[in-house]
Amino acid sequence: MLRRTGVIHAVIGLLSFLLWVPATVAAAAPSATTTAADGECGVLAPGASPAAERAIAAACAEVAAGTWYTWGGGHGPQPGPTYGQVDPSDPASEHDPERFGFDCSGLVRHAYAEATGSDLLNGVASAQYYTHRAAERFTAAQGLAPLRPGDLLAWGTSQDLKHIALYLGAGKMVEARQSGTRIMVSDVRLDSGYFGAVRVDTGPVTGHVFRTWGTGVWTKAEPALAARRVYAFPGPTTIRVGCQKHAEPVTSEGYSNDVWSYLPDYDAWMTNIYIQGPAWLDGVPDCEDL
């Protein structure tokens, strides 16, 4: 009886240990709002908004799932993974039409849609960087010091932004990088054409918001046709107008107008001919009065 009792106690003790361990591990598991260990995907620094934390969690879920990069992926009628396309400039994209996943901007679109329940960032990398929902912008010269988890990092030039990723903090980012790879956590590449960052405002849109029309319409560094080109709208785009002024007359598309609008998200000017509305936009102040 003594030996049988000893065995029973041993079994009870073993069961207690097994039941206790998972509870301890579960309590220690990091959530999206805690600092993830080095090499893991999660929020790696303080300061992120709740929406940014949810966006990171959504992107990190794709890392955990082993989701593929696929060129053009994530740009369907609704946010979410799609089959990709062959990129004519990249032989490694041969199998992208067979891969269900995201390209860089498709992942960012999906992450913030999951975070907010709204398709806030429907577009390619340049449209996302120049979003009229920007709360704050940061130049490459500022480095990573002012950034918070959830900020969007962009690579390229003002005329051609080629890549975008989601900052995690501590010099890390989550990205859909290139064909033949899966969604991954990477070190931020500040020496490879890094352009700057933008913090997304997921609240109500502020400022004077309008819509452009036309395709391939360039913004300029100054309100003049000969000024340096900054960025060309590939198609109709929602923009935020800071102010407007009379400057060089422009004739195009059968219209003539000398009014130009300053677009703070692009730090550039655009002739009002290509902004939907009257020649002088209602409710927008004169730049000369500011």
N, C-alpha and C positions, 0 to 999 in steps of 0.2 A: 504493500500500500504506500509506503513511503516513496519507493522508486516511481510508482505510477503518479503520485502527487507531484513529484519533482518534474516529471515530463510534462504534466498539464501546465504547471507554472511556466515552464520554459516556452511552451507553445503560446500561452497567453502573452508572455513578454514579447515574443517575436511578432505576434499580430499587432500589439500596441505600437511597436517600433515602426512596422510597415505602414500603419495608419497615420502615424505622426509625421513621417518624413514628407509625404506629398503636401500636407498642409503647410509645413515650413517652407518648402520650395515655392509653393504658390504665393505665399506671403512675400517672398523675396523677389519674385519675378518682376522685372521692370515694366512699367506701363508707358504709354506715349508721353506722359508728363514727367517721367523721371529720366535721369541721365543714364543713357545706355553705355555699356562697357565698350572699350575701344574695339573697333572693327564691327560692331553691331549697328543696326539701323534704328534710330530713335532721336529724340530731342537731346542734344549734347551740350546745351548751354541755357541759361535762364533768359527770360524776356519775351518768349514766344506768346502770341495771343492764343486764346483757346481755338480759334479757327485754324491758325497755323499749326498747332499741335495735332489737330485732326487731319490736316492735309499731310503732315509728315507720317502719321499713322497709316493713312491710306497708301502712300507711296511705299512705305516699308512693308506693308502687307504684300505688295507685288515682288519685293525682294525675297521675302520668305517663301512666296509661291514659286519662285524660279521663273517668273514671266520673262519672255523674250523681248529684246529690242526688235522692232520690225518697222521699216521705213514707211511712214504714212500711217502707222498704227495709232488708234485712239482718236481719229478725226471723222468718225461716223456722225450720223444725225444727232446722236446723244453721246455724252461722255462714256468712256469705257473702252476696253480692249477690242481691237478689230484685226483682221488679217491685213498684212502690209502690201507693199508694192516693190517692184525692182527699181532701185535707184540707178539710173544710167551711169552715174559717175563712180559707183562702188560695186566691184565684182562680188564682194562678200554678201551683197543683198540678194543673191540669186534665189535663196530659199525663203526670202521674206514673205512672198505671197502664201507660203504654207505655215507661217508662224503667226500665232494669235497673241498680240501684245501691243506695245506702244513705241512711238518714237519719242524724242525728248519733250516736245511740246504736248504730245498726246498724254504723256504721263502727268505733266503739270496740270493740264486741263482736268484730267480725271481726279487728281489729288484734291484740288480746290472745289470741284463739284461735289465730291464725297464729303468734304469738310463743311460746305455751306448749303447743300441741297439745291444749288443754282449753277448754271453753266456760265460762270463769270469770265472764264479765260478761254473761250472758244476761238482758237486761231493758232498760227504758227509762232515760232519763238519771238520774232520781231513784234508781232501784235500783242503778245503777252508782256514783253518788256515795256512797250509804249502804252500799256493799258491806261485808260482814263480813270481806272480805279487805283492809281498809284497813291499811296500815303506819303512815301518818301523815296528819293532816288540817291544812289551812291555811285561815285566814279571809281574807276580802276585805281586811281591814285590814292584813294582812301583805304584801300585794302579791305581786310575782313573785320577790323576792329569795331566799326559801328554796326555791324550786321547782327541780326537776330535769327534764330531758327525759323524757317518758313519763308525767308526772303528768297527771291528768284535771282539766280546768277546767270549772266548772259555772256556769250563769246561772239566776237566778230567785229564789225565796224558799224557806224551809225547807218550806213547805207545797206548793210547786209549782215544781220545778226543770224548766226548759223546754229547756235546751240543754247539750250537753257536747262537749268537744273535747280533743285530745291536744296537750300542750305540747311544743314543739321546743327551747325555750331562746331566749335573746336576744330575748325579747318576741314570739316568733312561735308560731303553733299551726297544726295541720292539722285541718280540720273539714269536715263535710258541713253546709253552712250553711242553705240554703233552696231551695225549689222554683225551677226555672229556672236553677240554677247547677250547676257541677260541683264535685267534691271539690277543695278549694283550701288554699293557705297564706295565712294572714291575720295581721295584727297582733292581739295580745290586746286585747280591748275591756274595759278596767277600769272604764269609765264607763257601761256599758250593762247594769246589773243583775248584774254579776259577783258570785257568791255565795262562792266559795272553791274549793279544790282538794283532791284526795286522791291519795295515792301508793299504788299497788296492790302488795300483797304476793302474789307468785305462788307462794310456797312453801306448806308445810302450814298449814292454818288453825289459829290459836291461840285460846284462850279457851273459854268454855262456849257451844257452838253448839246452837241449837234451831230449831224451825220454828213459825211462827204458823199460825192458821187463821182463817177468816172473811174478809169483804171490807169495805173502808172502815173499818177499825179504827184509831182515832186513838191516837197516842202523845201524852203530856202533859209539860209542862215540870216538873211536880211530881206526886207520886203521889196525885192527887186528881182527881175528875171535873170540878170547876170550874176546874182549872188551864188555862193557855193551851195550845191545840192546837199541836203541832209538825209531825207528819206522819201521813198516813193510809195504811196498807198497802192497796193496791188488791186484793190477794189473798194467798194463803199465801206467806210470805217466810221465807227463812233469816236468822236474826238471831244476834248475839253478845250474851250476857247478862253484865254485869259483876258484879252482885250483886242481892239481893232483900231486901225488908223488909215487915213488917206495917204497913199504913197504912189508908187509908179503905176500908171494905167496899164491894164492888161486887156487884150482882146482874144477871146478863145471860145470855141463852141458856139459862135454866133452871138456872144455876149461881150460887153465892154464894162469894166469896173476898175476903179482905182483904190478899192478898199482891200486891205490885207489883215488877216487875223493872226495873232500870236498864239501858238499852241505850246503851253508850258510843259506838257509831257514829252515833247520832241525838242524843246528849246529851239523852235523854228517857226517860220512864217509860211502862210498859205494864202493865195488869192481867194477872195470870197466867191469868185465865180464857181469854184468847186465845192462850196459848202451849201447844203440845202437850206434855203431860206431867202429872205430879201437881200438886196445888195448891201444894205447896212443891217447887221444882225440885231434883232430885237433883244433888249435887255443886257447887251454886252457893252461895257464901258469903253470910252475912247482912251487909247493908250496915253494920249497927251495929257489926260486929266489925272493920271495915276502918279 
